[in-house]
Structures are given as structure tokens and as C-alpha cells.
């Protein structure tokens, strides 16, 4: 099995990107920053969770726009890949407004939507992104309603195929407050991360999003844009407590 995984990954098209400061991938551009350190801490906690059970697929979502979930997803994929030590697949699960490929100036390509709708083998369209050392499954394009498409049973086959070939899978999803897509994708994830923006995300929106996901499915809350860890902890402790 491991030989087949390595053989597949060696055949993936490699796309080289210029990671710019505006991409805000701190674990690639500012290794000594507090943000990079926090993502390394998150990696440690996820590894602990994986050691305790079969946790490999992580959903990244948020309640409202501008919370930075896609940026968190890219940082998480980069830190989990750990310079190529682990194979990590990042899936653009937001079929309505995908932003990961465009933010890195990667040309559009077939992806998740095409795999579900047209039966394309996901392994044939996955790209390796360098120097970030993770793999990308684009959102792709569809003529169908994206939310309806994610209800198709073929999505399960796509996710199962991906799980066979990667150590970790990170799924960037649409907003919970607007669409049910995150819940549909969440059926195939082992755990979820909720991204909130410090001082901006309404408390009611956070509580509603957590209720929709189910607290048992949420590994933790990522507080984006908060410099003071103690302030962040006190502000969001009432929203969520990991049992």
C-alpha cells in the first residue's frame, strides 16, 4: 500500500508557487513568528488526537465571511506536511467561492466538483504544490447546484480514495451561517476546526455554528487576528470547552 501511495504521488503534476507575505502563510514565510509557533502547537495537538484514534481528515470552517478560514487551512496543510515528511492533501471544498488556488495564482483546473459530477478519478487531477509540500484538489467547475452536488453519494467515494493515499486531509469549506455544505463535507471528516476573528465574529454566529457542527465534532476554535493569547482564551472560553 505504501509503495502505491508513493508511486501515485510521484506522478502528480507539480505546480511551483511564489509564496508572498500577503498570502499570510506564516509557517512558510515567517517561521519565528508567534503565528507560526501556534500552528506548530496545533500540529502537536492534532498528532496527539491522531495517536488516540484514527483522525486524519480535518474540516476547517467558519461562521461568517472574513474570518480567515482559507488562510488557516493553508497554514495547517503546510505545517502538517512538515517539509514533505508527511503527505497532506488540501481540498477546496468551497464549490461556490473557492479561494485557495486563486490566492496562490494557480490556474484553474478540474477538481472536486468534476470528480463527483463526472466520475473523474481524483488521483488524476491532484497537484503537488511547491515549495509548500502539500497536494491540492481544486474545487473544479460544475453546471449543477454545488450544495446539491455535495449530497451525491459519489462524494464518499472521492473522499475514500483520497484517504487511501494521504497521511492527512484538510478540507476548506464554505461558511456555516450561509450554507449547509460544511455539514455535508463534515460527514467525511474526523474532526473540525472553527475559525473566528478576534473582536469581529459575532458571538451568536459562533454559538449557532458550533451547534450546527455539534460540539463533539469540533476539536477547537482558531482565534484569528488576536495578539494576546490570554485575552483570546478568556474571550472564547465560554463558547467551547473540549471534553
N, C-alpha and C positions, 0 to 999 in steps of 0.2 A: 504493500500500500504506500509506504513512504517513497519508494522508488518511483511509483506512478505519479505521486504528488510533485516530486522534484522534476520529473520529466515534463509534466504539464506546464509547470511554472517556467521552465527553460524555453518553452515555445511561445510564451506570451509576448506580444508586441511591447517594446519598451518605449515609453514617452519621457523625454527629458524636459523638466520644467525649471524655470528660473524662480526660485522661491524669494519673494520680495518681502520687505518689512510690513507692507500693507496687507499681506496675507495673514499676518498675526499667528504664524506657526512658531511659537516661541521655542518649542523643543528642537527646532531645526535652525533657527536664526539667532537665538539669544539663550544659550544653554545655561548661563549663570543667573538668569532672571528668576524672580520669585514664581512667575507663572510656569516656567519650565520645571521648577522644583515641585510645584503642586501636581503637575501632570505625572511626574515620576512617582510621587506618592500615590496617586490614583492607580498607576500601573501596579504598584506593590499590593494595594488593596484588592485589585481585580485578580491578581495572581493568587492571593490568599483565598479568595472566593472560589477560584477555579480548583484549587487544591482540595477544597472541601466538597466539591461537586463538579458535574460536567458543565461548567459555564464557559461558553466560547463565543456566543453571539450577543452583542451589546447594542441595544437600541439607544439612540441619542435623540431627544426631542425637547420641545419647549412649549410653553403655553401661548405666548404671543410673539409677534414679529420683533426683530432686532435684539433678541436675547443672545445671539451668537452661537447657536447650536451647531451650525455647519463648521465654524471655526474650531469649536471644541471637538467635533468629530475628526477633523483633520489632525489636530494635535494628538488626540487619543490614538488614532491609527499610526501616527509617526512614532510615538513613544512605545507603543506595543510592538511595532516592528523592530525597534532597537537596532537600527543599522543593519537590518537583514537577518538578525538572529532568529526572528520568528516570521512566519508567513501571515500577513494580515490583508484581508480584503475589506475595502471601504465601498459600501453600496450607496449610490444616490437613490434613496428611497422616496424622495420627494419628486413625484412624477409631474406635479403641477408647475413648480418653480425651482428646478434643480440649480444649484449654485456652485458646487464644488469644482467641477471641471472648468466652468467659465472663469472662476476666480483665479485659477492657475493657468488660464489662457490655453487650455487643452481643447482642441477642436471637437465638436460634437461627434458622437459615434453611437452605434447601436448598443442597446443595453437592456436593463431590467424589463422595460415595457415590451420590447421586441421579443425577449425570451418567453414572457408569459403569453403574449398575444399570438406570436408566430411560431412558437416552439423552437426557437433558436437555442442551441446549446450555449449556456452562459460561459462555459470554458473557452468558447471560440471568440468571444468579444471582450474578455477581461484584459486590461492593460496593466503593465507594471510602470509605476511612476517613480522616477529617479530625479533627484537624489533622496527622496523621502522613503524609499524602500518598501512602500506598500503597493497593493494592487487595487485597481479601480473598476467597478462595474457601473458604467454610466446609467443615467435614468433612461436614456433612449427616447424613442418617439412612439406615439400611439394615436390612432384615429378614434379610439374608444374613450369613454369617461375613465380617467385614471383611478378614481376610487372604486368604480365597478370592476376594473381590471384586477385590482388587488384582492378582490373577493374570489377570483378564479382559483380553482384547485391547483392549477399549473404552478402557481407561486410557490407552493410547498415543494414541488419537485426541483424548482430552481434553487431554493434555499438548501435543500438536502444535498444537491450536487455541489454547491459551494462549500458546505460544511465538511465534505469529504476531503477537500484539497487545501484547507487553510487552518492554521492554529487559532486564529481569531477572526471574527467578522464584526465590523462596526457598521451599523445602519443609520444613516441620516434620514430623518422623517419629516413630514410636514407638521405644522402646528396643531397641537391638540385642541385648541379653542375653536378652530375653524373646521377641521375635517376629521374623519374617523380613520384616515389612512394609517396613522401611527398605531392605532389599536389593531388594525388588520395585519400590519407588519409585526406587531408585538406577539402575535400567535407563534411566530417562528424565532423569537428571541428568548434568551435565557434570563436576561435581566435588563433593566432600563436605567438610564441616567437622565435626570431632568435638569435643563439649563435655565437659570433665571438671571436677570440682570439686576445687579445691586441698585436699590433705590429707584427702580423703574418698573419692574414687573409687579402688577397689582396682586395683592395678597389673595383676593378672591379667585383670580385666574390660576394662581399656583394651587390653591386648595382644590379647585374644580378639576384641574389637570391630573393631580395626584389621585383624586377619587376615581377618575375615568381609567387611569392605568391600573389602579389597585396597589396599595402600599406594599404588599408582599412582592410585587414585581419590580419595585423601584430600589435600586442599590443605593442611590444617593442623589443629592442635589449639588450641581455645579454652580457656584455663585460667580458670575462673570462680572468683571469690572469693579471688583472690591479689593482695595489695597490692604485693608485691616482685617486679618483673619479672625481676630476676636470679635470684632463688630459683626462680621458676616455670620459667625457661629451663633451669636446671640440673636441676631435678627431673624434667622431662618430655623432656629431650633424648634420653634413651635409648629412649623409646617410638617416636619417629618422626623421620625425617630426610627432608626434602624433597629429591628428586634434581633 
